[in-house]
Amino acid sequence: MRSKATFLAVDLDHLTGMTKHRLKVNQHNAGVIDGCLTTTGLTLTD
């Protein structure tokens, strides 16, 4: 996986596309989401 610090967005549409792509990839990786929620104190509920 590429570091998020090594990208260059040429415009807002490019940045939006990259962000949507990373969110789509991360939605299948529960560890990333759990880690983010843990640091905020939030929890997931069904």
Backbone atoms as SQL, in Angstrom:
CREATE TABLE atoms (id INTEGER PRIMARY KEY, chain TEXT, resi INTEGER, resn TEXT, atom TEXT, x REAL, y REAL, z REAL);
INSERT INTO atoms VALUES
  (1, 'A', 1, 'MET', 'N', 0.852, -1.189, 0.000),
  (2, 'A', 1, 'MET', 'CA', 0.000, 0.000, 0.000),
  (3, 'A', 1, 'MET', 'C', 0.886, 1.237, 0.000),
  (4, 'A', 2, 'ARG', 'N', 0.532, 2.192, -0.829),
  (5, 'A', 2, 'ARG', 'CA', 1.276, 3.439, -0.901),
  (6, 'A', 2, 'ARG', 'C', 0.979, 4.309, 0.306),
  (7, 'A', 3, 'SER', 'N', 1.982, 5.033, 0.733),
  (8, 'A', 3, 'SER', 'CA', 1.789, 5.980, 1.826),
  (9, 'A', 3, 'SER', 'C', 0.866, 7.103, 1.378),
  (10, 'A', 4, 'LYS', 'N', -0.005, 7.528, 2.266),
  (11, 'A', 4, 'LYS', 'CA', -0.912, 8.631, 1.936),
  (12, 'A', 4, 'LYS', 'C', -0.146, 9.948, 1.784),
  (13, 'A', 5, 'ALA', 'N', 1.084, 9.986, 2.282),
  (14, 'A', 5, 'ALA', 'CA', 1.883, 11.205, 2.201),
  (15, 'A', 5, 'ALA', 'C', 2.575, 11.360, 0.854),
  (16, 'A', 6, 'THR', 'N', 2.512, 10.348, -0.013),
  (17, 'A', 6, 'THR', 'CA', 3.256, 10.406, -1.269),
  (18, 'A', 6, 'THR', 'C', 2.364, 10.669, -2.473),
  (19, 'A', 7, 'PHE', 'N', 1.248, 11.332, -2.291),
  (20, 'A', 7, 'PHE', 'CA', 0.385, 11.621, -3.431),
  (21, 'A', 7, 'PHE', 'C', 0.387, 13.116, -3.712),
  (22, 'A', 8, 'LEU', 'N', 0.042, 13.440, -4.930),
  (23, 'A', 8, 'LEU', 'CA', -0.099, 14.831, -5.329),
  (24, 'A', 8, 'LEU', 'C', -1.432, 14.972, -6.056),
  (25, 'A', 9, 'ALA', 'N', -2.348, 15.684, -5.458),
  (26, 'A', 9, 'ALA', 'CA', -3.653, 15.907, -6.088),
  (27, 'A', 9, 'ALA', 'C', -3.536, 17.125, -6.999),
  (28, 'A', 10, 'VAL', 'N', -3.888, 16.944, -8.252),
  (29, 'A', 10, 'VAL', 'CA', -3.769, 18.047, -9.206),
  (30, 'A', 10, 'VAL', 'C', -4.957, 18.997, -9.141),
  (31, 'A', 11, 'ASP', 'N', -6.102, 18.501, -8.684),
  (32, 'A', 11, 'ASP', 'CA', -7.271, 19.360, -8.520),
  (33, 'A', 11, 'ASP', 'C', -8.246, 18.679, -7.552),
  (34, 'A', 12, 'LEU', 'N', -9.331, 19.354, -7.259),
  (35, 'A', 12, 'LEU', 'CA', -10.293, 18.841, -6.286),
  (36, 'A', 12, 'LEU', 'C', -10.931, 17.536, -6.753),
  (37, 'A', 13, 'ASP', 'N', -11.218, 17.410, -8.041),
  (38, 'A', 13, 'ASP', 'CA', -11.806, 16.170, -8.559),
  (39, 'A', 13, 'ASP', 'C', -10.860, 14.987, -8.370),
  (40, 'A', 14, 'HIS', 'N', -9.582, 15.210, -8.591),
  (41, 'A', 14, 'HIS', 'CA', -8.581, 14.154, -8.408),
  (42, 'A', 14, 'HIS', 'C', -8.510, 13.750, -6.934),
  (43, 'A', 15, 'LEU', 'N', -8.485, 14.733, -6.040),
  (44, 'A', 15, 'LEU', 'CA', -8.445, 14.454, -4.607),
  (45, 'A', 15, 'LEU', 'C', -9.697, 13.694, -4.173),
  (46, 'A', 16, 'THR', 'N', -10.859, 14.090, -4.685),
  (47, 'A', 16, 'THR', 'CA', -12.111, 13.409, -4.360),
  (48, 'A', 16, 'THR', 'C', -12.075, 11.960, -4.822),
  (49, 'A', 17, 'GLY', 'N', -11.601, 11.737, -6.033),
  (50, 'A', 17, 'GLY', 'CA', -11.503, 10.377, -6.562),
  (51, 'A', 17, 'GLY', 'C', -10.570, 9.505, -5.740),
  (52, 'A', 18, 'MET', 'N', -9.421, 10.062, -5.357),
  (53, 'A', 18, 'MET', 'CA', -8.467, 9.290, -4.546),
  (54, 'A', 18, 'MET', 'C', -9.060, 8.969, -3.177),
  (55, 'A', 19, 'THR', 'N', -9.755, 9.927, -2.582),
  (56, 'A', 19, 'THR', 'CA', -10.357, 9.710, -1.267),
  (57, 'A', 19, 'THR', 'C', -11.429, 8.635, -1.332),
  (58, 'A', 20, 'LYS', 'N', -12.285, 8.690, -2.337),
  (59, 'A', 20, 'LYS', 'CA', -13.331, 7.674, -2.489),
  (60, 'A', 20, 'LYS', 'C', -12.728, 6.294, -2.688),
  (61, 'A', 21, 'HIS', 'N', -11.657, 6.224, -3.471),
  (62, 'A', 21, 'HIS', 'CA', -10.995, 4.935, -3.707),
  (63, 'A', 21, 'HIS', 'C', -10.444, 4.367, -2.403),
  (64, 'A', 22, 'ARG', 'N', -9.763, 5.197, -1.604),
  (65, 'A', 22, 'ARG', 'CA', -9.184, 4.711, -0.339),
  (66, 'A', 22, 'ARG', 'C', -10.291, 4.288, 0.626),
  (67, 'A', 23, 'LEU', 'N', -11.403, 5.016, 0.665),
  (68, 'A', 23, 'LEU', 'CA', -12.517, 4.633, 1.531),
  (69, 'A', 23, 'LEU', 'C', -13.100, 3.295, 1.101),
  (70, 'A', 24, 'LYS', 'N', -13.216, 3.075, -0.209),
  (71, 'A', 24, 'LYS', 'CA', -13.741, 1.812, -0.713),
  (72, 'A', 24, 'LYS', 'C', -12.816, 0.656, -0.335),
  (73, 'A', 25, 'VAL', 'N', -11.510, 0.856, -0.463),
  (74, 'A', 25, 'VAL', 'CA', -10.537, -0.177, -0.094),
  (75, 'A', 25, 'VAL', 'C', -10.613, -0.454, 1.407),
  (76, 'A', 26, 'ASN', 'N', -10.695, 0.605, 2.207),
  (77, 'A', 26, 'ASN', 'CA', -10.679, 0.444, 3.660),
  (78, 'A', 26, 'ASN', 'C', -11.976, -0.111, 4.225),
  (79, 'A', 27, 'GLN', 'N', -13.091, -0.018, 3.508),
  (80, 'A', 27, 'GLN', 'CA', -14.345, -0.540, 4.043),
  (81, 'A', 27, 'GLN', 'C', -14.290, -2.048, 4.191),
  (82, 'A', 28, 'HIS', 'N', -13.382, -2.697, 3.477),
  (83, 'A', 28, 'HIS', 'CA', -13.223, -4.142, 3.568),
  (84, 'A', 28, 'HIS', 'C', -12.149, -4.531, 4.575),
  (85, 'A', 29, 'ASN', 'N', -11.572, -3.565, 5.258),
  (86, 'A', 29, 'ASN', 'CA', -10.533, -3.815, 6.244),
  (87, 'A', 29, 'ASN', 'C', -11.023, -3.285, 7.591),
  (88, 'A', 30, 'ALA', 'N', -11.698, -4.146, 8.336),
  (89, 'A', 30, 'ALA', 'CA', -12.326, -3.733, 9.598),
  (90, 'A', 30, 'ALA', 'C', -11.309, -3.206, 10.600),
  (91, 'A', 31, 'GLY', 'N', -10.081, -3.674, 10.549),
  (92, 'A', 31, 'GLY', 'CA', -9.054, -3.223, 11.484),
  (93, 'A', 31, 'GLY', 'C', -8.779, -1.738, 11.380),
  (94, 'A', 32, 'VAL', 'N', -8.808, -1.204, 10.181),
  (95, 'A', 32, 'VAL', 'CA', -8.565, 0.227, 9.984),
  (96, 'A', 32, 'VAL', 'C', -9.687, 1.033, 10.614),
  (97, 'A', 33, 'ILE', 'N', -10.916, 0.649, 10.332),
  (98, 'A', 33, 'ILE', 'CA', -12.066, 1.377, 10.870),
  (99, 'A', 33, 'ILE', 'C', -12.116, 1.251, 12.388),
  (100, 'A', 34, 'ASP', 'N', -11.898, 0.049, 12.913),
  (101, 'A', 34, 'ASP', 'CA', -11.889, -0.139, 14.367),
  (102, 'A', 34, 'ASP', 'C', -10.808, 0.716, 15.016),
  (103, 'A', 35, 'GLY', 'N', -9.639, 0.789, 14.396),
  (104, 'A', 35, 'GLY', 'CA', -8.551, 1.598, 14.939),
  (105, 'A', 35, 'GLY', 'C', -8.896, 3.075, 14.967),
  (106, 'A', 36, 'CYS', 'N', -9.536, 3.554, 13.912),
  (107, 'A', 36, 'CYS', 'CA', -9.937, 4.964, 13.868),
  (108, 'A', 36, 'CYS', 'C', -10.992, 5.262, 14.928),
  (109, 'A', 37, 'LEU', 'N', -11.960, 4.361, 15.071),
  (110, 'A', 37, 'LEU', 'CA', -13.020, 4.579, 16.057),
  (111, 'A', 37, 'LEU', 'C', -12.476, 4.512, 17.477),
  (112, 'A', 38, 'THR', 'N', -11.526, 3.626, 17.716),
  (113, 'A', 38, 'THR', 'CA', -10.953, 3.489, 19.055),
  (114, 'A', 38, 'THR', 'C', -10.309, 4.792, 19.503),
  (115, 'A', 39, 'THR', 'N', -9.604, 5.452, 18.605),
  (116, 'A', 39, 'THR', 'CA', -8.927, 6.694, 18.982),
  (117, 'A', 39, 'THR', 'C', -9.903, 7.834, 19.243),
  (118, 'A', 40, 'THR', 'N', -11.124, 7.746, 18.696),
  (119, 'A', 40, 'THR', 'CA', -12.109, 8.809, 18.912),
  (120, 'A', 40, 'THR', 'C', -13.026, 8.521, 20.094),
  (121, 'A', 41, 'GLY', 'N', -13.035, 7.253, 20.537),
  (122, 'A', 41, 'GLY', 'CA', -13.939, 6.873, 21.616),
  (123, 'A', 41, 'GLY', 'C', -15.321, 6.483, 21.116),
  (124, 'A', 42, 'LEU', 'N', -15.525, 6.471, 19.791),
  (125, 'A', 42, 'LEU', 'CA', -16.814, 6.098, 19.212),
  (126, 'A', 42, 'LEU', 'C', -16.897, 4.587, 19.034),
  (127, 'A', 43, 'THR', 'N', -18.116, 4.059, 18.919),
  (128, 'A', 43, 'THR', 'CA', -18.314, 2.632, 18.688),
  (129, 'A', 43, 'THR', 'C', -19.318, 2.437, 17.565),
  (130, 'A', 44, 'LEU', 'N', -19.244, 1.269, 16.930),
  (131, 'A', 44, 'LEU', 'CA', -20.219, 0.910, 15.901),
  (132, 'A', 44, 'LEU', 'C', -21.376, 0.170, 16.547),
  (133, 'A', 45, 'THR', 'N', -22.600, 0.489, 16.135),
  (134, 'A', 45, 'THR', 'CA', -23.767, -0.249, 16.607),
  (135, 'A', 45, 'THR', 'C', -24.586, -0.668, 15.406),
  (136, 'A', 46, 'ASP', 'N', -25.229, -1.805, 15.510),
  (137, 'A', 46, 'ASP', 'CA', -26.073, -2.300, 14.413),
  (138, 'A', 46, 'ASP', 'C', -27.492, -1.828, 14.574);
